[in-house]
Amino acid sequence: MEHKPEDWIGCWINKVERAINNIHDKKLQQYDLTVSQVLVLHQLWNKDGLTQKEIQKNLNLRPASVSGLVDMLLRKGFIDRKQDDQDARFKRLYLTEEGRRLKDLSLEVIKEIEHIISQGFSEEEKVIFILWMRKLYNNLNALEK
């Protein structure tokens, strides 16, 4: 029996991720943001003063990817980089007032997208879907270790 890409779980996950990111990027454009930049900001909204390495680890991204995102957020004035008070070898990232202001705007966009993508799903189906996605993630994460 021949398998077509349309029969593969990974194919559909990839299509869904691209569609979500495209919609997210379009909605964030008005705030001069991308979904990738929001991921970095989200880390700082949860805990201001992280290092790039901590963000890289939390998001499971390559150092070069995080570096580019941080550089862009610095240029846009959404974050600042400051030397660590305790250890001069480390530089920490802090939200600016503008970066803090983006939190509520970004969360509204996320809520809107969540509403769109969950249409037609019962609450129980959403819970099950999230459990399945976590299983998929854990399966993949186990391969990386």
Wavefront OBJ file of the C-alpha trace (Angstrom):
o trace
v 0.000 0.000 0.000
v 1.434 3.327 -1.090
v 1.402 6.204 1.378
v 0.886 9.711 0.101
v 2.028 12.803 2.037
v -1.650 13.554 2.737
v -1.677 10.366 4.845
v 1.226 11.490 7.046
v 0.688 13.137 10.424
v 3.814 15.253 9.951
v 2.510 16.633 6.659
v -0.657 17.938 8.324
v 1.204 19.320 11.326
v 3.508 21.192 8.953
v 0.583 22.593 6.930
v -1.288 23.667 10.060
v 1.800 25.287 11.576
v 2.513 27.267 8.411
v -1.102 28.399 8.139
v -1.214 29.501 11.787
v 2.105 31.331 11.504
v 1.012 33.091 8.303
v -2.224 34.293 9.906
v -0.395 35.254 13.083
v 2.264 37.202 11.164
v -0.408 39.078 9.174
v -2.250 40.087 12.336
v 0.980 41.083 14.123
v 2.222 43.161 11.171
v 0.335 46.199 12.474
v 2.530 46.092 15.619
v 5.759 45.590 13.622
v 6.111 42.055 14.992
v 6.382 38.479 13.757
v 5.280 35.323 15.506
v 8.944 34.401 16.105
v 9.625 37.748 17.780
v 6.548 37.295 19.980
v 7.928 33.946 21.142
v 11.016 35.754 22.464
v 8.942 38.543 24.003
v 6.684 35.945 25.618
v 9.701 34.525 27.416
v 10.459 37.974 28.837
v 6.810 38.655 29.688
v 6.979 35.538 31.858
v 10.399 36.334 33.340
v 12.147 39.577 32.506
v 15.942 39.556 32.572
v 16.670 36.250 30.847
v 19.879 35.648 28.901
v 19.854 34.759 25.208
v 21.047 31.282 26.145
v 18.090 30.808 28.496
v 15.674 31.929 25.787
v 17.369 29.641 23.279
v 16.995 26.678 25.639
v 13.370 27.497 26.545
v 12.333 27.823 22.899
v 14.540 25.003 21.616
v 16.016 27.263 18.934
v 19.491 27.550 17.443
v 21.772 30.270 18.838
v 21.871 32.099 15.493
v 18.064 32.175 15.316
v 17.732 33.681 18.783
v 20.539 36.130 18.084
v 18.769 37.441 14.973
v 15.438 37.746 16.785
v 17.024 39.543 19.740
v 18.926 41.926 17.455
v 15.693 42.825 15.651
v 13.798 43.367 18.926
v 16.652 45.576 20.176
v 16.544 47.679 16.968
v 12.779 48.055 17.275
v 13.137 49.234 20.869
v 11.074 46.424 22.400
v 13.908 45.113 24.594
v 17.187 46.303 26.114
v 20.383 44.355 26.783
v 22.151 45.027 30.087
v 25.142 43.537 31.815
v 24.323 41.210 34.723
v 24.851 42.895 38.105
v 26.307 39.725 39.652
v 28.382 38.355 36.776
v 29.790 40.664 34.090
v 30.143 37.736 31.653
v 26.374 37.615 31.205
v 24.123 40.036 29.416
v 20.453 39.997 30.298
v 17.469 41.038 28.207
v 14.794 43.318 29.615
v 11.540 44.568 28.192
v 11.206 48.245 27.436
v 7.944 50.035 28.156
v 7.021 49.513 24.495
v 7.810 45.791 24.810
v 5.566 45.494 27.866
v 2.770 47.309 26.058
v 2.782 44.676 23.309
v 1.830 41.874 25.689
v -1.908 42.570 25.824
v -2.060 43.314 22.088
v -0.285 40.072 21.269
v -2.468 38.030 23.613
v -5.569 39.410 21.899
v -4.202 38.214 18.548
v -3.475 34.778 20.028
v -6.993 34.537 21.493
v -8.475 35.468 18.128
v -6.428 32.814 16.334
v -7.240 30.202 18.992
v -10.917 30.951 18.471
v -10.574 30.521 14.702
v -8.610 27.257 14.814
v -10.790 25.633 17.476
v -14.114 26.241 15.721
v -16.151 23.053 15.515
v -14.257 21.376 18.370
v -15.989 20.543 21.648
v -14.140 21.336 24.879
v -13.450 17.612 25.290
v -12.023 17.371 21.759
v -9.736 20.328 22.444
v -8.411 18.666 25.605
v -7.821 15.394 23.749
v -6.145 17.187 20.840
v -3.739 18.980 23.190
v -2.932 15.652 24.891
v -2.172 14.110 21.491
v 0.028 17.038 20.492
v 1.948 16.745 23.764
v 2.477 13.047 23.079
v 3.770 13.842 19.598
v 6.093 16.482 21.024
v 7.387 14.128 23.710
v 7.983 11.409 21.105
v 10.039 13.827 19.012
v 11.792 15.375 21.991
v 12.931 11.908 23.132
v 14.718 11.459 19.780
v 16.710 14.671 20.269
v 18.164 13.517 23.589
l 1 2 3 4 5 6 7 8 9 10 11 12 13 14 15 16 17 18 19 20 21 22 23 24 25 26 27 28 29 30 31 32 33 34 35 36 37 38 39 40 41 42 43 44 45 46 47 48 49 50 51 52 53 54 55 56 57 58 59 60 61 62 63 64 65 66 67 68 69 70 71 72 73 74 75 76 77 78 79 80 81 82 83 84 85 86 87 88 89 90 91 92 93 94 95 96 97 98 99 100 101 102 103 104 105 106 107 108 109 110 111 112 113 114 115 116 117 118 119 120 121 122 123 124 125 126 127 128 129 130 131 132 133 134 135 136 137 138 139 140 141 142 143 144 145
